[in-house]
Amino acid sequence: MKYSINMLLWTDNATGELYLPVMERLRKMGYDGIELPIFDPQPEKYAALGRALDSLGLERTAVAISTPDANPISPDPAIRKAAIVNLKKVLDCCVASGSQLMVGPIYAALGQFSGRGPTPDEWRWGVDTIRSVAEYARQVGVGLALEPLNRFEIYLLNTAEDGARFAREVAIPGCGTLYDTFHAHIEEKNVTKALRNASGTLKHVHVSECDRSTPGSGQVNWADTFAALKEIQYDGWLTIEAFGTAMPSVATATKIWRKMYQDEDQLARDGLAFMKRMSAA
């Protein structure tokens, strides 16, 4: 098991030198890696960041989203093509930064709703679009982990079972799923069953509390979650995904209006200790 934290707790753009002191502190705390948000894909900036992270000894994964103007499930073929182009650019940034895995709800536009559930056409368009992206990811040596979200943020994939079926239909080696404890807390009736459903495709886990603050401080069923991860013999990344008020753009997107922890370093320290304690139990 390796331990990581998403840089979205601090910023939606980790390039440049501003956040290198944060990353250095995370390494000293005992983190194995960090997760980089890639929302403005410029490979040259991520190459410089990758070199800096190499010097710190931090591994990395990357998180990305799809937007309405590059929506993999749009009825407009031009918009679906734009999704492929954008996600390939993100993968180029992954290569440049040394990120081993690209994760997130990349299969549909975040926050865009049709007023109904997914149609067979939308499902097919999503699978076909992500298959093209996954084939490119395989060529450049980056894995994919598709993240089901709760019904208030997206409507194509909401459960671990949805994600596993979608990944199986994409059917490209290296393309799997992500299990996020925050979204599962909303959507799954039984976390053990959910993780069993995901086990054949599971490539990444987001450790996220019910209020997206310090893991272990809320109502997520952590005992069953960690027991199920052991049962299915998951040994990949455990990545804290928490949000706060440090970045107005992130706070607005995640609907965080109040601070629910002392400071970001406290959350990172306590969250890492919690993950290690639960993994060892």
C-alpha positions in Angstrom: 0.0 0.0 0.0 1.2 3.5 -0.8 0.0 6.7 0.7 -0.8 10.0 -1.2 -2.8 13.2 -0.9 -4.5 15.3 -3.6 -3.0 18.7 -4.0 -6.5 20.1 -4.5 -6.5 20.7 -0.7 -4.1 23.6 -1.5 -4.5 24.5 -5.2 -6.0 23.6 -8.6 -2.6 24.3 -10.3 0.4 22.8 -8.6 2.9 23.8 -11.3 5.6 26.4 -10.6 7.5 26.7 -7.3 4.9 28.1 -5.0 3.7 24.8 -3.6 7.1 23.0 -3.5 7.5 23.8 0.2 4.1 22.1 0.8 5.2 19.0 -1.2 8.5 18.9 0.8 6.6 18.9 4.1 4.3 16.1 2.8 7.4 14.0 2.0 8.8 14.6 5.5 5.4 13.6 7.0 5.8 10.2 5.3 3.8 10.5 2.2 4.9 8.3 -0.8 3.3 10.6 -3.4 0.9 13.3 -4.3 -2.0 13.6 -6.7 -1.7 16.5 -9.2 -4.8 18.3 -10.6 -4.4 18.7 -14.4 -7.1 21.1 -15.5 -4.9 23.3 -17.8 -2.8 20.8 -19.7 0.6 22.3 -20.6 3.2 19.6 -20.7 6.2 21.8 -20.5 5.0 23.1 -17.0 4.4 19.6 -15.8 7.9 18.5 -16.9 9.5 21.0 -14.7 7.3 19.9 -11.8 8.1 16.3 -12.4 11.8 17.1 -12.1 11.3 18.9 -8.8 9.2 16.0 -7.5 11.9 13.5 -8.5 14.4 15.5 -6.4 11.9 15.3 -3.4 11.4 11.6 -3.8 7.6 11.9 -4.3 5.7 9.7 -6.7 2.6 11.1 -8.4 -0.7 10.3 -9.9 -2.9 12.9 -11.7 -6.6 13.8 -11.6 -8.6 15.3 -14.4 -12.2 16.1 -15.4 -14.2 16.6 -18.5 -16.1 19.8 -19.2 -19.3 20.6 -21.3 -17.3 21.8 -24.3 -15.3 18.5 -24.3 -18.0 16.1 -23.1 -17.4 12.4 -23.9 -21.1 11.6 -23.9 -22.3 14.6 -26.0 -24.6 13.9 -29.0 -22.3 16.2 -31.0 -19.4 14.2 -32.6 -17.3 17.3 -32.6 -17.6 17.7 -28.8 -16.8 14.1 -28.3 -13.7 14.5 -30.5 -12.7 17.6 -28.4 -12.9 15.4 -25.3 -10.4 12.9 -26.8 -8.1 15.7 -27.8 -8.2 17.3 -24.3 -7.7 14.0 -22.5 -4.8 13.1 -24.7 -3.2 16.5 -23.7 -3.8 15.6 -20.0 -2.0 12.3 -20.7 0.9 14.1 -22.2 1.1 16.1 -19.0 1.1 12.8 -17.0 4.0 11.6 -19.1 5.8 14.9 -18.6 5.3 14.9 -14.9 6.0 11.3 -14.3 2.4 10.5 -13.2 1.8 6.8 -13.3 -2.0 7.0 -13.4 -4.7 9.4 -14.6 -7.9 9.3 -12.5 -11.2 11.1 -12.2 -14.7 11.3 -13.7 -13.3 11.8 -17.2 -16.1 9.8 -18.9 -18.7 12.7 -18.8 -18.9 16.4 -18.2 -18.8 17.2 -14.5 -22.0 19.0 -13.3 -23.8 18.8 -16.6 -27.2 17.2 -16.4 -29.8 16.2 -19.0 -32.8 16.0 -16.5 -32.9 12.2 -16.9 -30.7 9.2 -16.4 -28.1 8.1 -18.9 -29.4 6.8 -22.2 -28.0 3.8 -24.1 -26.6 6.2 -26.7 -24.8 8.2 -24.0 -23.4 5.1 -22.5 -22.1 3.9 -25.9 -20.7 7.3 -26.7 -18.9 7.4 -23.4 -17.4 3.9 -23.8 -16.3 4.6 -27.4 -14.7 7.9 -26.4 -12.9 6.6 -23.4 -11.7 3.6 -25.4 -9.9 5.9 -27.7 -8.3 7.7 -24.7 -7.4 4.4 -23.0 -5.7 3.2 -26.1 -3.6 6.3 -26.2 -2.9 6.0 -22.5 -1.7 2.4 -23.0 0.6 3.6 -25.8 2.2 6.3 -23.5 2.4 4.0 -20.5 -0.2 5.7 -18.2 -3.0 3.8 -16.5 -6.6 5.1 -16.2 -8.9 4.9 -13.2 -12.5 6.0 -13.9 -14.2 7.5 -10.9 -18.0 7.1 -10.2 -19.4 10.2 -8.5 -22.6 10.8 -6.6 -25.8 11.6 -8.4 -25.6 15.3 -7.5 -22.3 15.7 -9.5 -22.7 13.4 -12.5 -25.2 11.0 -13.9 -23.4 8.4 -16.0 -21.5 6.4 -13.4 -22.7 6.6 -9.7 -21.7 3.2 -8.2 -18.7 0.9 -8.2 -20.8 -1.6 -10.2 -21.5 1.1 -12.8 -17.8 1.8 -13.1 -16.7 -1.8 -13.3 -19.2 -2.5 -16.1 -18.1 0.6 -18.0 -14.4 -0.3 -17.7 -15.0 -3.9 -18.8 -16.8 -2.5 -21.9 -13.9 -0.2 -22.7 -11.8 -3.3 -22.6 -8.4 -1.7 -22.9 -5.6 -3.1 -20.7 -4.7 -0.5 -18.1 -8.2 1.1 -17.9 -9.9 0.4 -14.6 -11.8 2.2 -11.8 -11.4 4.3 -8.8 -13.4 3.9 -5.5 -14.0 7.1 -3.6 -15.3 6.7 0.0 -17.1 10.1 -0.1 -19.2 9.2 -3.1 -19.7 5.6 -1.9 -21.0 7.0 1.4 -23.8 8.6 -0.6 -24.5 6.0 -3.3 -23.6 2.5 -2.0 -26.0 0.5 0.2 -23.2 -1.9 1.3 -19.5 -0.9 1.0 -18.2 -4.5 1.2 -20.4 -5.5 -1.7 -19.4 -2.4 -3.6 -15.7 -3.1 -3.3 -16.2 -6.7 -4.2 -18.0 -5.5 -7.4 -15.1 -3.2 -8.1 -12.4 -5.7 -7.3 -11.7 -6.9 -10.9 -11.1 -3.4 -12.1 -10.0 -1.4 -9.1 -6.8 0.6 -9.6 -7.1 3.5 -7.2 -8.8 4.5 -3.9 -9.7 8.0 -2.7 -9.9 8.3 1.0 -12.4 11.0 1.6 -14.6 11.8 4.7 -18.3 12.4 4.5 -17.7 16.1 4.9 -14.5 16.0 2.8 -12.4 17.0 5.8 -10.0 14.9 7.9 -10.4 11.2 7.1 -11.6 9.3 10.2 -13.4 12.3 11.8 -16.9 11.6 10.3 -19.4 9.0 9.4 -17.8 7.0 6.6 -17.9 3.2 7.4 -14.1 3.0 7.6 -14.0 -0.4 9.4 -15.9 -2.2 6.6 -14.1 -0.2 3.9 -10.6 -1.3 5.1 -11.7 -4.8 5.8 -13.1 -5.1 2.3 -9.9 -3.7 0.7 -8.0 -6.4 2.6 -10.4 -9.0 1.4 -10.0 -8.2 -2.2 -6.2 -7.8 -1.7 -6.0 -4.2 -2.9 -2.5 -3.0 -2.6 -2.4 0.2 -4.7 -2.6 3.9 -3.7 -4.6 5.2 -0.8 -5.0 8.9 -1.7 -6.6 11.5 0.6 -9.0 13.7 -1.3 -10.1 16.6 1.0 -11.2 20.1 0.3 -11.1 23.3 2.1 -11.3 27.1 1.7 -7.7 27.8 0.7 -8.6 28.1 -3.0 -11.8 30.0 -3.8 -12.2 28.2 -7.2 -12.0 24.8 -5.5 -14.2 25.8 -2.6 -16.9 27.0 -5.0 -16.7 23.8 -7.1 -16.9 21.5 -4.1 -19.4 23.6 -2.2 -17.2 24.0 0.8 -18.3 27.1 2.8 -16.7 26.5 6.2 -13.4 25.2 7.4 -13.7 21.9 9.2 -10.1 21.3 10.3 -7.3 23.3 12.0 -5.2 23.7 8.9 -4.1 21.8 5.9 -0.9 20.3 7.5 -3.0 19.1 10.4 -5.4 17.3 8.0 -2.5 15.8 6.1 -0.7 14.6 9.3 -3.8 13.2 10.9 -5.1 11.7 7.7 -1.9 9.8 7.0 -1.8 8.5 10.5 -5.4 7.3 10.2 -4.8 5.5 6.9 -1.7 3.7 8.3 -3.5 2.7 11.4 -6.5 1.3 9.5 -4.3 -0.5 7.1 -2.4 -2.2 9.9 -5.5 -3.2 11.9 
